[in-house]
Amino acid sequence: MSPTSRGELAGASAAGARTTTSCVVEGEVVEVLGGYGLAHVRALDGSTYGLTRETPGVSFADLREGQRVRVEVAHKFNRVLRALLIE
């Protein structure tokens, strides 16, 4: 992730900063399945998103249940484009 996009992700509002193709939401890591390389994030609106070892912006090894993250989500298919730990 470039420093510019990291700054944009970090500065977005919790309610969801909308662009034409994606939005940024905050949520909590509710499950980390290390053996599968998958973590689930529950957003403030109740939506659940998946992070993988390949998700840009976060080190999968550093993810723990209860951590707060900010994720950029593509509107099409609700796919996570990148994530950032905020706690």
Buried (B, 14 or more C-beta within 10 A) or exposed (E): BEEEBBEBBEEBEBEBBEEEEBBBBBBBBEEBEEEEEBBBBBBEEEEEBBBEBEBBBBEBEEBEEEBBBBBBBEEEEEEBBBBBBEE
